[in-house]
Amino acid sequence: VKRIMTQGREIRIPQAAGGIAIMDFSALCSLPTGAADFLAISRAFHTLIVKNIPFLSMERLPEVRRMITLIDVLYDHHVKLLCSAAAEPFELFKADRGASQDEAFAFDRTASRLMDMMSDEYKAKPHRPPAPELGLPELQVELITKDHSDLIWNRYDSNGTGFLEVAEIRLLLEDLRYAKQGHRNVSDETVQEAMRLLDADQDGHIRKDEFDSFVERTGYSVWYL
């Protein structure tokens, strides 16, 4: 089980490894979820497998709306989607007389995006994770506490390996630069220097104890790289 945090709430991912998450439709769209949850998932995983998408109708309008939002977020951030569903995309939602034109149009767009997500062109797009929430406390503080350190670690060790690799450190630095300066430009030299400072035994990846030790030694404005 993988747990990720967004806006002070925990999202439980029953199965996750290597940047891939498996979730049931009911956990994504039947519960009171929203765009913030889907952004957090899109940020943590490059591939999402959704099981058991049912036929949808106006009687399940909250689920319809959440699914529309889910697909919009996944699509915008180039998350690869695999799913099992009761029907092909354009057959999933049956609009009856109670459906407004807006709802019917929105689900048509969702169906079109689902079809596009099956294409080789879409699958070839690199994952484009959303930037962190600008109010994210663990990226805004000057004095990094143990709690902040744990939050940062859990956010960036998204595949649960227990290590931070070069790509994950780059993403952390890009997010920090965005949170502090409004852009994501981080040079290769900055990434290499961060790896040198964090990777105490220079084995090419960063363990949690190395990360914590670095935070304890430096404490203050290291996050303004």
C-alpha positions in Angstrom: 0.0 0.0 0.0 1.3 3.4 -1.0 0.1 6.6 0.7 0.5 10.1 -0.7 -0.5 13.4 0.8 -2.4 16.3 -0.7 -3.8 19.4 1.1 -3.3 17.6 4.5 -5.3 14.5 3.4 -4.0 11.0 2.7 -4.7 9.2 -0.5 -4.4 5.4 -0.2 -3.0 3.6 -3.3 -3.6 -0.2 -2.8 -1.0 -1.3 -5.3 2.0 0.8 -6.5 5.5 0.1 -7.7 7.9 1.6 -10.2 5.8 4.7 -10.9 2.7 2.6 -11.7 -0.4 2.6 -9.6 -3.5 0.3 -9.6 -6.8 1.6 -8.3 -10.4 0.7 -8.5 -12.9 3.1 -10.2 -14.9 3.3 -6.9 -11.8 4.6 -5.0 -11.2 7.3 -7.6 -14.7 8.4 -8.5 -17.3 7.1 -6.0 -15.6 8.7 -3.0 -15.6 12.5 -2.4 -12.4 13.0 -4.4 -11.4 16.0 -6.5 -8.9 17.6 -8.8 -6.3 18.0 -6.0 -6.3 14.2 -5.4 -6.0 13.5 -9.1 -3.1 16.0 -9.4 -1.3 14.3 -6.6 -1.7 10.9 -8.3 -0.6 12.4 -11.6 2.5 13.8 -9.9 3.4 10.5 -8.2 2.8 8.1 -11.0 3.5 8.0 -14.7 1.0 5.1 -15.3 -2.4 4.5 -13.7 -4.4 1.3 -14.1 -8.1 1.8 -13.3 -10.2 -1.3 -12.7 -14.0 -1.8 -13.0 -15.2 1.3 -14.8 -19.0 0.8 -14.9 -21.7 2.0 -17.2 -22.6 5.6 -16.1 -25.8 7.5 -16.2 -27.4 10.6 -14.8 -28.2 8.6 -11.7 -24.4 8.5 -11.0 -23.8 12.1 -11.9 -21.2 12.8 -9.2 -19.1 9.8 -10.4 -19.5 11.1 -14.0 -18.2 14.5 -13.1 -15.3 13.0 -11.1 -14.4 10.8 -14.0 -14.4 13.8 -16.4 -12.1 15.6 -14.0 -9.8 12.5 -13.6 -9.4 12.0 -17.3 -8.7 15.8 -17.9 -6.0 15.7 -15.2 -4.4 12.5 -16.5 -4.5 13.7 -20.1 -3.0 17.1 -19.4 -0.1 15.6 -17.5 0.6 12.7 -20.0 -0.2 9.9 -17.5 -0.5 6.6 -19.3 -3.9 4.9 -18.6 -4.8 1.3 -18.7 -8.3 0.3 -17.6 -11.0 -2.3 -17.6 -14.4 -1.0 -18.4 -18.0 -2.1 -19.1 -17.9 -0.7 -22.6 -15.9 1.3 -25.1 -15.4 5.0 -24.2 -18.3 6.4 -26.2 -20.6 3.8 -24.9 -19.9 4.3 -21.2 -22.2 7.2 -20.5 -25.8 7.1 -21.5 -27.2 10.6 -21.5 -31.0 10.6 -20.8 -33.4 13.5 -20.9 -32.1 14.9 -17.6 -28.6 15.4 -19.0 -27.7 18.9 -19.9 -25.9 19.7 -23.1 -22.9 20.7 -21.0 -22.7 17.3 -19.3 -23.1 15.4 -22.6 -20.5 17.5 -24.3 -18.1 17.1 -21.4 -18.3 13.3 -21.4 -17.9 13.3 -25.2 -14.7 15.1 -24.7 -13.7 12.6 -22.0 -14.4 9.7 -24.4 -12.4 11.4 -27.1 -9.5 11.8 -24.7 -9.8 8.2 -23.7 -9.5 7.2 -27.3 -6.5 9.4 -27.8 -4.8 7.9 -24.7 -4.9 4.6 -26.5 -2.8 5.9 -29.4 0.9 5.3 -29.9 1.4 9.0 -30.2 0.0 9.6 -26.7 1.8 6.7 -25.2 5.1 8.1 -26.6 4.7 11.4 -24.7 6.9 11.8 -21.7 5.2 12.1 -18.3 4.6 15.7 -17.4 3.9 15.8 -13.7 2.1 18.8 -12.3 4.1 21.4 -10.3 3.6 21.2 -6.6 1.0 23.3 -4.8 2.7 26.7 -4.2 1.5 26.5 -0.6 3.2 23.1 0.0 4.6 23.5 3.5 7.6 21.1 3.1 8.9 23.2 0.2 8.3 26.6 1.6 9.9 26.5 5.1 13.5 27.8 5.8 14.1 25.5 8.8 13.6 21.9 7.7 12.3 19.7 10.6 12.3 15.9 10.8 8.6 16.0 9.9 9.3 18.2 6.8 12.1 15.8 5.9 9.8 12.8 6.0 7.1 14.6 3.9 9.7 15.6 1.3 11.1 12.0 1.2 7.7 10.4 0.9 6.7 12.8 -1.9 9.7 12.2 -4.1 10.3 8.5 -3.4 7.2 7.9 -5.4 8.0 4.4 -6.4 8.7 3.3 -2.9 12.2 2.0 -3.5 13.7 3.5 -0.4 16.2 5.5 -2.5 16.2 8.8 -4.4 17.8 8.5 -7.8 19.1 11.3 -10.0 15.8 11.7 -11.8 13.9 12.1 -8.5 16.5 14.6 -7.2 16.1 16.6 -10.4 12.3 16.7 -10.0 12.7 17.8 -6.4 15.1 20.6 -7.4 12.8 21.6 -10.2 9.8 21.8 -7.9 11.8 23.8 -5.3 12.9 26.2 -8.0 9.3 26.6 -9.2 8.0 27.1 -5.6 10.6 29.7 -4.9 11.2 31.4 -8.2 8.4 30.5 -10.5 10.3 28.5 -13.0 11.7 25.0 -13.3 15.1 25.6 -14.9 17.7 23.5 -13.1 21.1 22.9 -14.6 22.8 19.5 -14.8 25.6 21.0 -12.7 23.1 21.9 -9.9 21.7 18.3 -10.0 25.3 16.9 -9.9 26.2 19.1 -7.0 23.1 18.1 -5.0 23.8 14.4 -5.6 27.4 15.0 -4.4 26.2 16.6 -1.2 23.4 14.2 -0.5 25.0 10.9 -1.5 27.4 10.4 1.4 28.8 7.1 0.2 28.7 8.1 -3.5 27.0 5.0 -4.6 24.7 6.8 -7.1 21.6 6.9 -5.1 20.4 8.5 -1.8 19.1 6.6 1.2 16.7 8.0 3.7 19.4 8.1 6.4 21.7 10.1 4.0 18.9 12.5 3.3 18.1 13.0 7.0 21.7 13.4 7.9 22.1 16.2 5.2 19.0 18.0 6.5 20.3 17.8 10.1 23.7 19.2 9.0 22.4 22.1 6.9 19.0 22.9 8.3 18.4 26.3 6.8 18.2 27.7 3.2 19.6 24.7 1.3 16.2 24.5 -0.4 16.9 27.8 -2.2 19.3 26.2 -4.6 
